[in-house]
């Protein structure tokens, strides 16, 4: 897309010099400059209809100011570039991702309601996309109802790609979040129950044999499941470490060294909570360690709750944009596409997500991701 920028400073200076009335009004604190600022903000958000209305207002209110008709010419160029971009999405995704192609066609119609090709795409794909979404939503719901959260989340990923704004999809997202929290609490209780059996064995002064292998296996499995669902949970970590202490005794050591090793690896790999991972990634990002930050955020998108996943994708996009080098044109183009993909994933989970303070220079990239989702 052709970016819209303000007129060069030299041209602005010439206009103000050549049009004393314009300069006087600006100096008197009139609204022309404010309108141009509002216009540029609308363009950055791809709100072309509102931008055009604002220019018309400027032309009517300040007929002697040449900036508004000049910007109107620039706006038409931006609209053409925007429509071309959406058309490329339609052509590329019509068969592979009809949901995205449908959204792109609708964005064309928002600006050019009479465009025949976009209208034909909407008529062709609208029913198909809606039917596919309903079927996938039904399958994901069934998985969630039987407690298969992982399969439900896999289904959610495809649904968010089809239509992240659909009310049924948003409701599924919230229900998965709630079910995940409930499952995490149940895992804590399950670990506690298996730990109690090990505690009973440990307290038996007359024991002459190691704990039952089945008890050890169930304890390890419950710990692994719990920490995968809720990494870094203090209660789960405390329970796991207490179980490790019990299993280090002489009698237990000979029982199942492989099980002990697996338990140790599970605990070691999950000592950081999702919030701690997010904070570590932010710190690395702030220190300029962009590759390391990207790795942390990549891990978080697989382990965090849905809010944390959205933030992880957002920061991942920032980390990728920060590594772009002007000297590497081809590599920079590929890296920017990866960053836009991360931003799009963030928007799928949280449509209202915004850049954190200090990263406003990537606002145009986030806006583009929003308009190519």
C-alpha positions in Angstrom: 0.0 0.0 0.0 1.2 3.5 -0.8 1.7 5.3 2.6 0.2 8.7 2.9 2.6 11.3 4.3 2.3 15.0 5.0 3.4 17.3 2.3 7.2 18.0 2.5 8.2 20.9 4.7 9.6 22.9 1.8 6.2 22.7 0.0 4.3 23.6 3.2 6.6 26.6 3.7 6.0 27.8 0.1 2.2 27.4 0.5 2.2 29.5 3.7 4.4 32.1 2.1 2.4 32.2 -1.1 -1.0 32.3 0.7 -0.7 34.9 3.5 -4.4 34.3 4.5 -3.6 30.7 5.2 -0.6 31.5 7.3 -2.5 34.2 9.2 -5.3 31.8 10.0 -2.8 29.1 11.2 -1.0 31.7 13.2 -4.2 32.8 14.8 -4.8 29.2 16.0 -7.6 28.3 13.5 -8.5 24.7 12.8 -6.8 23.9 9.4 -3.8 22.2 11.0 -6.0 20.4 13.4 -8.1 19.1 10.6 -5.0 17.9 8.7 -3.8 16.1 11.9 -7.2 14.4 12.2 -7.1 13.5 8.5 -3.7 11.8 8.8 -4.9 9.9 11.9 -7.9 8.6 9.9 -5.7 7.5 7.0 -3.3 5.6 9.4 -6.4 3.7 10.5 -7.7 3.2 6.9 -10.9 5.1 7.6 -11.1 6.5 4.1 -14.7 7.4 4.1 -14.4 9.5 7.2 -11.1 11.0 5.9 -12.9 12.1 2.7 -15.7 13.7 4.6 -13.2 15.6 6.7 -11.4 16.9 3.6 -14.7 18.1 2.1 -15.4 19.9 5.4 -11.9 21.5 5.1 -12.5 22.6 1.5 -15.8 24.2 2.4 -14.6 25.8 5.6 -11.3 27.1 4.3 -11.6 27.5 0.5 -8.4 29.5 0.2 -6.3 26.8 1.8 -4.8 24.6 -1.0 -3.8 21.8 1.3 -7.3 20.2 1.4 -7.7 19.7 -2.4 -4.1 18.5 -2.6 -4.8 15.9 0.1 -8.0 14.9 -1.7 -5.9 13.9 -4.7 -3.5 12.0 -2.4 -6.5 10.3 -0.8 -7.7 9.0 -4.1 -4.3 7.4 -4.8 -4.4 5.8 -1.3 -7.9 4.4 -1.9 -6.8 2.9 -5.2 -3.8 1.3 -3.5 -6.0 0.0 -0.7 -8.5 -1.5 -3.1 -5.7 -3.1 -5.1 -4.3 -4.7 -1.9 -7.7 -6.1 -0.9 -8.2 -7.4 -4.5 -4.8 -9.2 -4.2 -6.0 -10.8 -1.0 -9.3 -11.9 -2.7 -7.4 -13.4 -5.6 -4.8 -15.2 -3.4 -7.2 -16.5 -0.7 -10.4 -17.2 -2.6 -9.8 -21.0 -2.5 -7.3 -21.4 0.4 -8.9 -19.1 2.9 -12.4 -18.0 1.7 -13.1 -16.3 5.0 -10.3 -13.9 4.6 -11.1 -13.4 0.9 -14.7 -12.6 1.9 -13.6 -10.0 4.5 -11.3 -8.4 1.8 -14.2 -8.2 -0.7 -16.4 -6.6 1.9 -13.7 -4.0 2.7 -13.7 -3.1 -1.0 -17.5 -2.7 -1.0 -17.2 -0.4 2.1 -15.3 2.0 -0.1 -16.7 1.2 -3.6 -20.2 -0.2 -3.1 -20.7 -0.6 -6.8 -17.7 -2.7 -7.6 -19.2 -5.7 -9.4 -16.3 -8.1 -8.8 -16.3 -7.7 -5.1 -20.0 -8.0 -4.9 -19.9 -11.3 -6.9 -17.3 -12.6 -4.4 -19.5 -11.8 -1.4 -22.5 -13.5 -3.1 -20.4 -16.5 -4.0 -18.5 -17.0 -0.7 -20.9 -15.6 2.0 -23.1 -18.7 2.3 -20.1 -21.1 2.0 -18.1 -19.4 4.7 -21.1 -19.2 7.0 -21.8 -22.9 6.6 -18.2 -23.9 7.2 -18.0 -21.7 10.3 -21.1 -23.2 11.8 -19.8 -26.8 11.2 -16.4 -26.0 12.7 -18.0 -24.2 15.6 -20.2 -27.2 16.3 -17.2 -29.6 16.3 -15.1 -27.3 18.6 -18.1 -27.0 21.0 -18.5 -30.8 21.1 -14.8 -31.1 22.0 -15.1 -28.5 24.7 -18.2 -30.2 26.1 -16.4 -33.5 26.5 -13.4 -31.8 28.2 -11.0 -32.0 25.3 -9.7 -28.4 25.7 -6.7 -28.9 23.3 -8.9 -30.0 20.5 -11.3 -27.2 21.2 -8.4 -24.7 21.0 -7.2 -26.2 17.7 -10.7 -25.7 16.4 -10.7 -22.2 17.7 -7.5 -21.4 15.7 -9.2 -22.3 12.4 -12.4 -20.4 13.4 -10.4 -17.3 14.2 -8.9 -17.5 10.7 -12.4 -17.8 9.1 -14.0 -15.0 11.0 -12.5 -13.6 14.3 -15.5 -11.2 14.8 -18.3 -13.8 14.7 -20.2 -13.7 18.0 -20.2 -17.5 18.3 -16.5 -17.7 17.8 -16.0 -14.9 20.5 -18.3 -16.9 22.9 -16.3 -20.1 22.3 -13.0 -18.2 23.0 -14.4 -17.0 26.4 -15.8 -20.5 27.2 -12.4 -22.1 26.5 -10.8 -19.6 28.8 -13.2 -20.4 31.6 -13.0 -24.2 31.0 -9.2 -24.0 31.0 -9.2 -22.2 34.4 -11.6 -24.9 35.8 -9.4 -27.7 34.5 -6.3 -26.1 36.0 -8.0 -26.0 39.4 -9.0 -29.7 39.0 -5.4 -30.6 38.2 -4.2 -29.0 41.4 -6.7 -31.2 43.3 -5.6 -34.3 41.4 -2.0 -33.7 42.2 -2.8 -33.1 45.8 -4.7 -36.4 46.0 -1.8 -38.4 44.5 0.7 -36.6 46.7 -1.3 -37.6 49.7 -0.7 -41.3 48.8 3.0 -40.7 48.6 2.9 -38.8 51.9 1.1 -41.8 53.5 3.8 -44.1 52.2 6.5 -41.7 53.5 5.0 -41.6 57.0 4.9 -45.4 57.3 7.9 -46.2 59.5 7.5 -49.9 58.8 7.7 -49.7 55.0 10.0 -52.1 53.4 9.3 -51.5 49.8 9.2 -48.5 47.5 5.9 -46.7 46.7 3.7 -48.4 44.2 4.8 -47.7 40.7 1.3 -46.8 39.7 1.1 -44.1 42.4 4.4 -42.6 41.2 3.2 -42.7 37.6 -0.2 -41.1 38.4 1.6 -38.4 40.4 4.0 -37.6 37.6 1.3 -37.5 35.0 -0.9 -35.2 37.1 2.1 -32.8 37.7 2.9 -32.7 34.0 -0.7 -32.1 33.0 -1.1 -29.3 35.6 2.1 -27.5 34.8 1.3 -27.7 31.0 -2.0 -26.0 31.7 -0.7 -23.5 34.2 3.1 -23.1 34.0 4.8 -21.6 37.1 1.8 -22.2 39.3 3.2 -21.8 42.9 1.0 -24.5 44.4 1.7 -27.1 41.7 5.4 -26.4 41.9 5.4 -26.8 45.7 3.5 -30.1 45.3 5.9 -31.3 42.7 8.9 -30.5 44.7 7.5 -32.2 47.8 6.8 -35.3 45.7 10.4 -35.1 44.4 11.7 -35.0 48.0 9.8 -38.1 48.9 10.9 -40.0 45.8 14.6 -39.2 46.5 14.6 -41.6 49.5 16.7 -44.7 49.2 13.7 -47.0 48.7 12.2 -44.8 46.0 15.4 -44.2 44.2 15.6 -47.7 43.0 12.0 -47.8 42.0 11.9 -45.8 38.8 14.8 -43.5 37.9 13.3 -42.7 34.5 10.1 -41.4 36.2 12.2 -39.3 38.5 14.1 -37.8 35.6 10.9 -37.0 33.7 9.4 -35.3 36.8 12.6 -33.2 37.2 12.5 -32.1 33.6 8.8 -31.3 33.8 9.3 -29.1 36.8 12.5 -27.4 35.4 10.8 -26.6 32.1 7.7 -25.0 33.8 9.1 -22.8 36.6 8.1 -19.6 34.9 4.4 -18.5 34.9 3.0 -17.1 31.7 3.1 -13.6 33.3 6.7 -14.1 34.1 7.5 -15.2 30.6 5.7 -12.2 29.2 7.7 -9.9 31.5 11.0 -11.6 30.6 10.1 -11.2 26.9 9.3 -7.5 27.4 12.6 -7.0 29.2 14.6 -8.7 26.4 12.7 -6.6 23.9 13.6 -3.4 25.7 17.2 -4.5 25.9 17.4 -4.9 22.1 17.7 -8.7 22.3 15.0 -9.2 19.6 15.8 -12.8 18.6 15.7 -14.0 22.3 12.5 -12.0 22.9 10.9 -13.6 19.8 11.8 -17.1 21.2 10.1 -16.3 24.6 7.0 -15.0 22.9 6.9 -18.0 20.6 6.8 -20.2 23.7 4.2 -18.1 25.4 1.7 -18.4 22.5 1.6 -22.1 23.2 1.3 -22.0 27.0 -0.5 -18.7 28.0 -4.1 -18.0 28.5 -5.9 -16.3 25.7 -5.2 -12.8 26.9 -1.5 -13.6 27.2 -1.5 -15.3 23.8 -2.8 -12.0 22.2 -0.1 -10.0 24.0 2.6 -12.5 23.1 1.7 -12.3 19.4 1.7 -8.5 19.6 5.1 -8.3 21.1 6.4 -11.0 18.8 5.4 -8.8 15.9 7.2 -5.9 17.4 10.4 -8.0 17.9 10.3 -9.0 14.3 9.8 -5.5 13.0 12.7 -4.3 15.1 15.1 -6.7 13.4 14.4 -5.4 9.9 17.5 -3.9 8.2 17.3 -1.4 5.4 20.4 -3.0 3.9 18.6 -6.3 3.4 15.6 -5.5 1.2 14.4 -9.0 0.5 15.0 -10.3 4.0 13.3 -7.2 5.4 10.3 -7.8 3.3 10.0 -11.3 4.5 10.5 -10.3 8.1 7.8 -7.7 7.8 5.4 -10.2 6.5 6.1 -12.5 9.5 5.6 -9.5 11.8 2.2 -8.7 10.1 1.2 -12.3 10.6 2.0 -12.0 14.3 -0.1 -8.8 14.5 -3.0 -10.5 12.7 -2.8 -13.4 15.2 -2.9 -10.9 18.1 -6.0 -9.2 16.6 -7.7 -12.6 16.1 -7.6 -13.1 19.9 -8.2 -9.5 20.8 -9.7 -7.3 18.1 -9.2 -4.1 20.3 -5.5 -4.7 21.1 -3.2 -1.7 20.9 0.5 -1.1 20.8 2.1 -0.5 24.2 3.7 2.8 25.1 7.0 3.4 23.3 6.2 1.4 20.2 3.9 3.9 18.4 6.2 3.9 15.4 4.7 0.5 14.5 1.1 1.9 14.4 0.9 1.8 10.6 2.0 -1.8 10.6 -0.7 -2.8 13.2 -3.3 -0.8 11.2 -2.3 -2.6 8.0 -2.6 -6.0 9.8 -6.1 -4.9 11.0 -7.1 -4.2 7.4 -5.6 -7.3 5.9 -6.8 -9.8 8.5 
